[in-house]
Amino acid sequence: MKEVFLQYVWKNGLFDHNNMRTVTGERVEIVSLGTCNTDSGPDFFNAHIRIGGVLWVGNVEIHVRSGDWFRHNHHKDRAYDNVILNVVDFYDKPVFNSHGKEVLSCVLKYSHNLVREYEVLSGNRRFLYCFDRLSAEDLFSFKFWLQSLVIERLERKSETILRSFARNMNSWEETMYQLVARYFGMNVNAEAFEELACSLPLRVLARQKKSAFQIEALLLGQSGLLFSPDPDTYQDSLIKEYDFLKKKYSLEPIDPCVWKFMRTRPYNFPTIRIAQFAHFVWNSESLFSKVLEMDSLADIRGLFDTSASVYWDTHFDFSKFSQRKTKKMGRSTLDIIIINAIVPMIFAYGDYNNMYKFKEKAVDLLESIKAERNYITKKWEGKGVRLASAADSQALIQLKSEYCDKKRCLHCEIGNKIMLCANVCSKF
């Protein structure tokens, strides 16, 4: 039995209220279950419980075995001195607070149907196994939960962005530059692209703003992908330019081994993406400030409407000719960058400055973008769920990554509906 299950049972009152007694036989009446604590300290704060006819107000701690109290060192922690009831699944020994005073214990009585349902939910490996068990009424409330999930996802991303913002000496522009770089790399080369951006500060690129060639030389040189035994004419000129700028700014390129070409479409090769990113940087002075001022999705897309330099029209990699075609970023790629970099940056800015209008703007942008197409969204669409926008697809990605993958069924709206239904059909 897991402690998280017992906490869920207590939080939702899914136990036998009529026959509750302490291990010493005193009658226990629940007036208020208390407030669930998600930080350190007792599991539930400010519970109101009548024990032996006397009303107690304090905290409640939940354990599988009463002896866990000592294994968790609560008997040495003054934060647990105000615990009025230690609720357990199995009582094996009395427990005491830091003053040596015994804490009353109570064994929780609940339906075994709940245990079986929880084990089935948390143990099932089939994606969306639980969804088939929802009624039409449950589906209606589930759609409302998606709205909170998209905010939850943006808040989680905001926390990550604000940590990066602090590392970048409170520079929104530098933080934006690094985050956009990450999503230029897509899933396969995201980490490598972010490492590249961190190795080459925006202030260095800003000093070469007049020359797209120099910015391309800097980025390709820093990537470590610029060098090969037999460079062609264009590659050789980039190398010479990079060598000069490398000495000027005391730069060290990253390890080229971090880049992945295998199982990557040629249009997504790191060389192509870096060349595109170079021209994007050249055209995007004060990017973050511009994004904050723009309300139109079309205008924001326009900022990313860029292509690689002419050399790449006939190349996917150095010294290897290909059929002539302009290497321009497609609409779906632009939207991935806007969804994963621009929208979270706007939300984080609103979060940091306590400005609701920017958080609202971020959500509005998501709702104006077509829903993403990936493994997760296709599975949901196969179940008949209609995705109206990227806000829906982001919500479902949040559900999969933070609930399904982590087996947090008891915190999920779907899992909660199933558990509550199991309890209604149960006998203690």
C-alpha positions as CSV (number, residue, x, y, z in Angstrom):
1,M,0.0,0.0,0.0
2,K,1.3,3.5,-0.9
3,E,1.0,6.5,1.4
4,V,-0.3,8.6,-1.5
5,F,-3.3,6.3,-1.7
6,L,-4.2,6.7,2.0
7,Q,-3.8,10.5,1.7
8,Y,-6.2,10.4,-1.2
9,V,-8.7,8.3,0.8
10,W,-8.5,10.8,3.7
11,K,-8.6,13.9,1.5
12,N,-11.8,12.7,-0.2
13,G,-13.4,11.2,2.9
14,L,-13.6,7.8,1.2
15,F,-13.6,5.8,4.5
16,D,-16.0,4.6,7.2
17,H,-16.9,7.7,9.2
18,N,-19.4,5.8,11.4
19,N,-17.1,3.4,13.1
20,M,-13.9,5.4,13.6
21,R,-12.0,4.9,16.9
22,T,-8.5,5.4,18.1
23,V,-6.4,2.3,18.8
24,T,-7.3,2.9,22.5
25,G,-11.0,2.7,21.7
26,E,-12.1,6.4,21.8
27,R,-14.8,7.5,19.4
28,V,-13.5,9.7,16.5
29,E,-15.8,12.1,14.7
30,I,-14.6,14.1,11.7
31,V,-15.8,17.7,11.7
32,S,-13.2,18.9,9.1
33,L,-10.6,16.8,7.3
34,G,-8.2,19.7,7.1
35,T,-6.3,21.3,4.2
36,C,-3.9,19.1,2.2
37,N,-0.3,20.2,2.5
38,T,1.9,19.8,-0.6
39,D,5.1,21.0,1.1
40,S,7.1,19.6,4.0
41,G,5.4,19.0,7.3
42,P,2.2,17.2,8.3
43,D,0.0,15.9,5.5
44,F,-3.2,17.9,6.5
45,F,-3.4,21.2,8.3
46,N,-6.1,22.6,10.6
47,A,-8.3,19.6,10.9
48,H,-11.2,19.6,13.3
49,I,-11.8,16.3,14.9
50,R,-13.9,15.3,18.0
51,I,-12.1,12.5,19.9
52,G,-13.8,11.0,22.9
53,G,-16.3,13.9,22.9
54,V,-13.6,16.6,23.0
55,L,-13.0,18.8,19.9
56,W,-9.4,18.9,18.8
57,V,-8.0,21.4,16.3
58,G,-4.6,20.6,14.7
59,N,-2.8,18.6,12.0
60,V,-3.2,15.1,10.7
61,E,-0.4,12.8,9.5
62,I,-0.9,9.8,7.3
63,H,1.2,6.6,7.3
64,V,1.0,3.1,6.0
65,R,2.3,1.8,9.3
66,S,2.4,3.7,12.6
67,G,6.1,2.9,12.9
68,D,6.8,5.0,9.8
69,W,6.5,7.9,12.2
70,F,9.9,7.0,13.6
71,R,11.4,6.0,10.2
72,H,10.5,9.5,9.0
73,N,12.0,11.0,12.1
74,H,8.8,12.9,13.1
75,H,9.6,12.2,16.8
76,K,12.5,14.5,16.5
77,D,10.8,17.2,14.4
78,R,8.9,20.0,16.2
79,A,6.9,20.7,13.1
80,Y,4.9,17.5,14.0
81,D,4.2,18.5,17.6
82,N,0.7,19.8,16.6
83,V,-0.4,16.5,15.1
84,I,-3.7,15.5,16.8
85,L,-4.2,12.2,14.9
86,N,-1.8,9.7,13.2
87,V,-4.0,7.9,10.6
88,V,-2.6,4.6,9.5
89,D,-3.4,1.5,7.5
90,F,-1.7,-0.8,10.0
91,Y,-0.9,-0.1,13.7
92,D,2.3,-1.7,14.9
93,K,3.5,0.6,17.7
94,P,2.6,3.8,19.6
95,V,4.2,7.1,18.4
96,F,5.4,10.2,20.3
97,N,6.2,13.8,19.4
98,S,9.4,15.6,20.2
99,H,8.2,16.3,23.8
100,G,7.7,12.6,24.4
101,K,3.9,12.9,24.4
102,E,2.0,10.1,22.7
103,V,0.1,11.0,19.5
104,L,-3.3,9.4,19.1
105,S,-3.5,6.9,16.3
106,C,-6.4,5.6,14.3
107,V,-6.6,2.8,11.7
108,L,-8.4,3.9,8.5
109,K,-11.2,1.6,7.3
110,Y,-12.1,1.8,3.6
111,S,-13.4,-0.4,0.9
112,H,-11.2,-2.9,-0.8
113,N,-12.8,-2.0,-4.1
114,L,-10.8,1.3,-3.9
115,V,-7.6,-0.6,-3.5
116,R,-8.3,-2.9,-6.4
117,E,-9.3,0.1,-8.6
118,Y,-6.2,2.0,-7.6
119,E,-4.0,-1.0,-8.4
120,V,-5.6,-1.5,-11.8
121,L,-5.3,2.2,-12.7
122,S,-1.7,2.7,-11.5
123,G,-0.5,-0.7,-12.8
124,N,-2.0,-0.5,-16.3
125,R,0.5,0.3,-19.0
126,R,-2.0,0.8,-21.8
127,F,-2.3,4.5,-22.7
128,L,-5.9,5.8,-22.3
129,Y,-7.1,2.6,-20.8
130,C,-9.0,4.6,-18.2
131,F,-10.6,7.0,-20.7
132,D,-13.0,4.3,-22.1
133,R,-14.7,4.2,-18.7
134,L,-15.9,7.8,-18.6
135,S,-19.6,8.6,-19.1
136,A,-20.9,11.4,-21.3
137,E,-21.3,13.5,-18.2
138,D,-17.7,12.8,-17.1
139,L,-16.5,13.9,-20.6
140,F,-18.2,17.2,-20.1
141,S,-16.3,18.0,-16.9
142,F,-13.1,16.6,-18.4
143,K,-13.1,19.2,-21.1
144,F,-13.3,21.9,-18.4
145,W,-10.3,20.3,-16.7
146,L,-8.3,20.7,-19.9
147,Q,-8.5,24.5,-19.4
148,S,-6.8,24.2,-16.1
149,L,-4.2,21.8,-17.5
150,V,-3.0,24.3,-20.1
151,I,-2.5,26.9,-17.4
152,E,-0.7,24.3,-15.3
153,R,1.7,23.5,-18.2
154,L,2.4,27.2,-18.8
155,E,3.1,27.7,-15.1
156,R,5.5,24.8,-15.0
157,K,7.3,26.2,-18.1
158,S,7.3,29.7,-16.5
159,E,9.2,28.3,-13.5
160,T,11.9,27.0,-15.8
161,I,12.1,30.2,-17.7
162,L,12.4,32.3,-14.6
163,R,15.3,30.2,-13.4
164,S,17.0,30.8,-16.7
165,F,16.1,34.5,-16.5
166,A,17.9,34.7,-13.1
167,R,21.0,32.9,-14.5
168,N,21.0,35.5,-17.4
169,M,21.2,38.4,-15.0
170,N,17.5,39.3,-15.5
171,S,17.8,39.7,-19.3
172,W,14.6,38.8,-21.1
173,E,16.3,39.1,-24.5
174,E,19.1,36.6,-23.6
175,T,16.5,34.2,-22.1
176,M,14.3,34.5,-25.2
177,Y,17.4,33.9,-27.5
178,Q,18.3,30.7,-25.6
179,L,14.8,29.3,-25.5
180,V,14.1,30.0,-29.2
181,A,17.4,28.4,-30.0
182,R,16.3,25.3,-28.1
183,Y,13.2,24.9,-30.3
184,F,15.0,25.5,-33.5
185,G,16.7,22.2,-32.7
186,M,13.3,20.5,-32.4
187,N,13.2,17.4,-30.1
188,V,16.3,15.7,-31.5
189,N,18.8,18.6,-31.2
190,A,17.1,20.7,-28.6
191,E,19.8,20.2,-25.9
192,A,22.6,20.8,-28.4
193,F,21.0,24.0,-29.7
194,E,20.5,25.4,-26.2
195,E,24.2,24.6,-25.4
196,L,25.2,26.4,-28.6
197,A,23.2,29.5,-27.6
198,C,24.6,29.5,-24.0
199,S,28.2,29.3,-25.5
200,L,27.6,32.3,-27.7
201,P,26.0,35.2,-25.8
202,L,23.6,37.5,-27.6
203,R,25.8,40.5,-26.9
204,V,28.6,39.0,-29.1
205,L,26.2,38.4,-31.9
206,A,24.8,41.9,-31.5
207,R,28.3,43.3,-32.2
208,Q,28.2,41.6,-35.6
209,K,24.7,42.7,-36.4
210,K,25.5,44.3,-39.7
211,S,26.8,41.1,-41.3
212,A,24.6,38.0,-41.7
213,F,27.7,36.2,-42.9
214,Q,29.6,36.9,-39.7
215,I,26.7,35.7,-37.5
216,E,26.5,32.5,-39.6
217,A,30.2,32.0,-39.2
218,L,30.0,32.5,-35.4
219,L,27.1,30.1,-34.9
220,L,28.4,27.3,-37.3
221,G,31.9,27.7,-35.8
222,Q,30.6,27.5,-32.2
223,S,28.6,24.4,-33.1
224,G,31.8,22.5,-34.0
225,L,30.2,21.5,-37.3
226,L,32.1,24.0,-39.5
227,F,35.4,22.0,-39.7
228,S,36.1,19.1,-42.1
229,P,39.3,17.8,-43.8
230,D,38.5,19.2,-47.3
231,P,36.3,22.4,-47.0
232,D,34.7,23.9,-50.1
233,T,35.1,27.6,-50.9
234,Y,32.2,28.9,-48.9
235,Q,33.0,26.7,-45.9
236,D,36.7,27.9,-46.0
237,S,35.6,31.5,-45.9
238,L,33.3,30.8,-42.9
239,I,36.2,29.1,-41.1
240,K,38.6,32.0,-41.7
241,E,35.9,34.4,-40.4
242,Y,35.2,32.3,-37.4
243,D,38.9,31.9,-36.5
244,F,39.2,35.7,-36.5
245,L,36.1,36.2,-34.3
246,K,36.9,33.3,-32.1
247,K,40.2,35.0,-31.1
248,K,38.5,38.4,-30.8
249,Y,35.8,37.2,-28.3
250,S,37.8,34.3,-26.7
251,L,35.3,31.7,-27.8
252,E,35.5,27.9,-27.4
253,P,33.3,25.8,-29.7
254,I,31.1,23.0,-28.2
255,D,31.7,19.3,-28.9
256,P,30.3,18.5,-32.4
257,C,29.4,15.0,-31.1
258,V,26.3,16.4,-29.4
259,W,24.6,16.9,-32.8
260,K,22.4,14.2,-34.2
261,F,22.0,13.7,-38.0
262,M,20.8,10.0,-37.9
263,R,17.0,9.5,-38.2
264,T,16.7,13.2,-39.0
265,R,15.1,14.5,-42.2
266,P,17.6,16.5,-44.3
267,Y,15.5,19.7,-43.9
268,N,16.0,19.2,-40.1
269,F,19.8,18.6,-40.3
270,P,21.6,20.7,-37.6
271,T,23.6,22.5,-40.3
272,I,20.3,23.7,-42.0
273,R,18.7,24.7,-38.7
274,I,21.8,26.6,-37.6
275,A,22.0,28.5,-40.9
276,Q,18.3,29.4,-40.6
277,F,18.8,30.4,-36.9
278,A,21.7,32.7,-38.0
279,H,19.5,34.6,-40.4
280,F,16.7,34.7,-37.8
281,V,19.1,36.3,-35.3
282,W,20.4,38.8,-37.9
283,N,16.8,39.9,-38.6
284,S,15.5,39.9,-35.0
285,E,16.9,42.8,-33.0
286,S,15.1,43.3,-29.7
287,L,13.0,40.2,-30.3
288,F,11.4,40.0,-26.9
289,S,10.3,43.6,-26.9
290,K,8.7,43.2,-30.3
291,V,6.9,40.1,-29.2
292,L,5.4,41.9,-26.2
293,E,4.0,44.6,-28.4
294,M,2.5,42.3,-31.0
295,D,-1.1,41.0,-30.7
296,S,-1.4,39.3,-34.0
297,L,-0.3,35.7,-34.6
298,A,0.5,36.7,-38.2
299,D,2.9,39.4,-37.0
300,I,4.7,37.0,-34.7
301,R,4.9,34.4,-37.4
302,G,6.4,37.1,-39.6
303,L,9.4,37.5,-37.2
304,F,10.3,33.9,-37.9
305,D,9.7,34.0,-41.7
306,T,13.3,33.3,-42.5
307,S,15.5,31.1,-44.7
308,A,19.1,29.9,-44.7
309,S,21.7,31.8,-46.8
310,V,21.9,31.1,-50.6
311,Y,24.7,28.4,-50.2
312,W,22.2,26.1,-48.4
313,D,19.8,26.3,-51.4
314,T,22.0,23.5,-52.9
315,H,23.3,21.9,-49.7
316,F,22.1,20.0,-46.6
317,D,25.6,19.7,-45.3
318,F,29.0,21.1,-46.3
319,S,30.6,20.0,-49.6
320,K,27.5,17.8,-50.5
321,F,25.4,19.2,-53.3
322,S,21.7,18.7,-53.4
323,Q,18.8,19.7,-55.7
324,R,18.2,23.5,-55.5
325,K,15.6,24.5,-53.1
326,T,15.3,27.4,-50.7
327,K,15.7,26.2,-47.1
328,K,12.8,28.2,-45.6
329,M,11.1,27.3,-42.3
330,G,7.6,25.8,-42.7
331,R,4.4,26.9,-40.9
332,S,4.4,23.9,-38.6
333,T,7.9,24.5,-37.5
334,L,7.1,28.2,-36.9
335,D,4.1,27.2,-34.8
336,I,6.2,24.7,-32.7
337,I,8.6,27.5,-31.8
338,I,5.7,29.9,-31.0
339,I,3.9,27.3,-28.9
340,N,7.0,26.2,-26.9
341,A,9.1,29.4,-26.7
342,I,7.2,32.6,-27.5
343,V,4.0,31.8,-25.6
344,P,5.7,30.5,-22.4
345,M,8.0,33.6,-22.5
346,I,5.0,36.0,-22.6
347,F,3.3,34.0,-19.8
348,A,6.5,34.1,-17.7
349,Y,6.8,37.8,-18.2
350,G,3.3,38.3,-17.0
351,D,3.9,35.9,-14.1
352,Y,7.1,37.7,-13.0
353,N,5.6,41.2,-13.2
354,N,2.1,40.2,-11.9
355,M,0.5,41.5,-15.2
356,Y,-2.5,39.3,-16.0
357,K,-2.9,40.8,-19.5
358,F,0.3,39.1,-20.7
359,K,-0.7,35.7,-19.2
360,E,-4.1,36.1,-21.0
361,K,-2.3,37.0,-24.2
362,A,-0.3,33.8,-24.0
363,V,-3.4,31.7,-23.7
364,D,-5.1,33.6,-26.5
365,L,-2.2,32.9,-28.8
366,L,-2.4,29.2,-28.1
367,E,-6.1,29.2,-28.8
368,S,-5.4,30.9,-32.2
369,I,-2.9,28.2,-33.3
370,K,-4.0,24.9,-34.9
371,A,-3.6,21.9,-32.5
372,E,-0.4,20.0,-32.7
373,R,-0.2,16.6,-34.5
374,N,1.9,14.0,-32.6
375,Y,1.6,10.6,-31.0
376,I,-0.3,11.9,-28.0
377,T,-2.8,14.0,-29.9
378,K,-3.5,11.2,-32.4
379,K,-4.3,8.8,-29.6
380,W,-6.8,11.2,-28.1
381,E,-8.3,11.9,-31.5
382,G,-8.7,8.2,-32.0
383,K,-10.9,8.2,-28.9
384,G,-13.1,10.9,-30.4
385,V,-11.7,13.9,-28.6
386,R,-11.9,17.0,-30.8
387,L,-8.8,19.3,-30.5
388,A,-9.9,22.8,-31.2
389,S,-6.5,24.5,-30.9
390,A,-2.9,24.3,-29.5
391,A,-4.3,25.0,-26.1
392,D,-6.1,21.6,-26.2
393,S,-3.0,19.8,-27.5
394,Q,-0.8,21.4,-24.9
395,A,-3.3,20.4,-22.1
396,L,-3.3,16.8,-23.3
397,I,0.5,16.7,-23.5
398,Q,0.6,18.0,-19.9
399,L,-1.9,15.2,-18.9
400,K,0.3,12.5,-20.5
401,S,3.7,13.8,-19.2
402,E,2.7,14.8,-15.7
403,Y,-0.1,12.4,-14.8
404,C,-0.2,9.3,-17.0
405,D,3.6,8.8,-17.3
406,K,4.1,9.4,-13.6
407,K,1.1,7.3,-12.6
408,R,-0.5,10.2,-10.7
409,C,-3.9,8.6,-11.3
410,L,-5.2,9.9,-7.9
411,H,-4.5,13.5,-9.0
412,C,-6.1,13.1,-12.4
413,E,-9.7,14.1,-13.1
414,I,-10.3,10.9,-15.0
415,G,-8.7,8.7,-12.2
416,N,-10.6,10.6,-9.6
417,K,-14.0,10.0,-11.4
418,I,-13.3,6.3,-11.5
419,M,-12.2,6.1,-7.9
420,L,-15.3,8.0,-6.7
421,C,-17.5,5.7,-8.7
422,A,-15.8,2.6,-7.1
423,N,-16.5,4.1,-3.7
424,V,-20.2,4.6,-4.4
425,C,-20.5,1.0,-5.4
426,S,-18.6,-0.2,-2.3
427,K,-19.3,-1.4,1.2
428,F,-16.9,-0.9,4.0
